[in-house]
Amino acid sequence: MAEIDNKDEQVKPEEERTQTPPTAAKRTRKRSKGAGGGMTVAEAGRKGGQAVRDKYGPGFYETIGRKGGEAVKAERGHAFYEEIGKKGGEAVKAERGHAFYEEIGKKGGESVKASRGAAFYEEIGKRGGHRVRELIQDAKRTEQRPEGEAEKDTAATTPEE
């Protein structure tokens, strides 16, 4: 492994380096020291990514991303995605606020309306209304029966989704 000569940076004790993460303004660009040099790690990565895109096409990234996602799901399970999704949503909410979600929800609704029409919302509203009515009726029936009988009936009639 080649040593990197950073004359401009002062070497700090281990304690001090781990306590304060570097900010974008404080970071120094690491440059290659070999022949040609002068390229940052980010520039080299960008150049390599463009070469792969040119060789295999943009669909290649979708394929490897899907394979990677399936491997992570097999290893860590569905709950992992729920957990990281929740963390990401909380981070976005903290950074951008509730109004951001209202804005993107409105844009999404307008997009669906433009592509599928207003009748689509009428149809899904009816479907949702029917399902809610069924759930209310089931709950009323369950309240009217004795406890033991209601548990048997509920287990037998619960639709699998």
C-alpha positions in Angstrom: 0.0 0.0 0.0 1.4 3.4 -1.0 1.8 6.1 1.6 0.0 9.3 1.1 2.0 12.4 1.7 -0.3 15.1 3.1 2.1 18.0 3.9 -0.8 20.5 4.2 -2.7 18.5 6.8 -1.6 18.2 10.4 -1.8 14.8 11.9 -4.3 14.8 14.8 -4.5 12.4 17.7 -7.0 9.5 17.3 -9.4 10.9 19.9 -9.7 14.3 18.2 -10.2 12.8 14.7 -13.1 10.6 15.8 -14.9 13.3 17.8 -15.6 15.7 15.0 -16.5 14.5 11.5 -15.1 16.5 8.7 -17.5 18.9 6.9 -17.5 19.5 3.2 -15.5 22.7 3.7 -12.8 21.1 5.8 -12.3 18.0 3.6 -9.3 17.9 1.4 -9.4 16.2 -2.0 -7.3 13.1 -2.3 -5.4 13.0 -5.5 -3.7 10.2 -7.2 0.1 10.3 -6.8 1.0 8.0 -9.8 1.6 8.8 -13.4 -1.0 11.2 -14.9 -2.2 12.0 -11.4 -4.2 15.1 -10.7 -7.6 13.3 -10.6 -9.6 13.2 -7.4 -11.2 10.0 -6.2 -14.6 11.4 -7.0 -13.6 12.3 -10.5 -12.1 8.8 -11.1 -15.3 7.2 -9.8 -17.5 9.4 -12.0 -15.3 8.6 -15.0 -15.5 4.8 -14.2 -19.3 5.0 -13.8 -19.7 6.7 -17.2 -17.5 4.1 -18.8 -19.7 1.3 -17.4 -22.8 3.1 -18.5 -21.5 3.5 -22.0 -20.4 -0.1 -22.2 -23.5 -1.8 -20.6 -26.3 0.8 -20.8 -28.3 2.4 -18.0 -30.4 -0.7 -17.5 -27.4 -2.5 -16.1 -27.6 -0.4 -13.0 -31.2 -1.3 -12.5 -30.3 -5.0 -12.8 -27.5 -5.0 -10.4 -29.5 -2.7 -8.0 -32.4 -5.2 -8.0 -30.0 -8.2 -7.5 -28.4 -6.3 -4.6 -31.8 -5.4 -3.1 -32.9 -9.0 -3.3 -29.7 -10.2 -1.6 -30.1 -7.7 1.2 -33.8 -8.7 1.7 -32.8 -12.4 1.8 -30.1 -11.7 4.4 -31.9 -9.1 6.6 -35.6 -9.6 5.9 -38.4 -7.2 5.0 -38.4 -5.5 8.4 -34.9 -4.1 7.6 -36.5 -2.1 4.7 -39.3 -0.9 6.9 -36.8 0.3 9.5 -34.5 2.2 7.1 -37.6 3.6 5.3 -38.9 5.0 8.5 -35.6 6.5 9.4 -35.3 8.1 6.0 -38.8 9.5 6.2 -38.1 10.9 9.6 -34.9 12.5 8.4 -36.7 14.1 5.4 -39.5 15.3 7.7 -37.0 16.9 10.0 -35.1 18.5 7.2 -38.0 19.7 5.0 -41.1 19.7 7.2 -44.6 18.5 6.9 -45.4 20.9 4.0 -42.9 19.0 1.8 -45.1 15.9 2.0 -48.2 17.9 1.2 -46.5 19.4 -1.8 -45.3 16.1 -3.3 -48.6 14.4 -2.5 -50.5 17.1 -4.4 -48.1 16.8 -7.3 -48.5 13.0 -7.3 -52.3 13.3 -7.2 -52.3 15.7 -10.1 -50.1 13.4 -12.1 -52.4 10.4 -11.5 -55.4 12.5 -12.4 -53.8 13.6 -15.6 -52.9 10.1 -16.6 -55.9 8.2 -15.4 -58.6 10.8 -15.2 -61.0 11.8 -12.4 -63.1 8.6 -12.9 -60.2 6.6 -11.4 -60.6 8.4 -8.1 -64.3 7.8 -8.1 -63.7 4.1 -8.7 -61.1 3.6 -5.9 -63.3 5.7 -3.6 -66.2 3.3 -4.2 -64.0 0.3 -3.6 -62.7 1.8 -0.4 -66.2 2.7 0.8 -67.4 -0.8 0.2 -64.6 -2.3 2.2 -65.1 0.1 5.1 -68.8 -0.8 5.1 -68.0 -4.5 5.2 -65.5 -4.0 8.1 -68.1 -2.0 10.1 -70.8 -4.7 9.5 -68.3 -7.5 10.6 -67.5 -5.5 13.8 -71.2 -5.1 14.6 -71.8 -8.8 14.1 -68.8 -9.7 16.4 -70.1 -7.4 19.2 -73.5 -9.1 19.1 -72.2 -12.7 19.5 -70.8 -14.3 22.7 -67.0 -14.1 23.0 -66.1 -17.7 22.2 -68.4 -17.9 19.2 -67.1 -14.5 17.8 -63.5 -15.7 17.9 -64.3 -18.8 15.9 -66.3 -16.9 13.4 -63.7 -14.2 12.9 -60.9 -16.7 12.3 -63.0 -18.5 9.7 -64.2 -15.4 7.8 -61.0 -13.2 7.8 -59.9 -12.8 4.2 -56.3 -13.5 3.4 -54.6 -10.6 1.8 
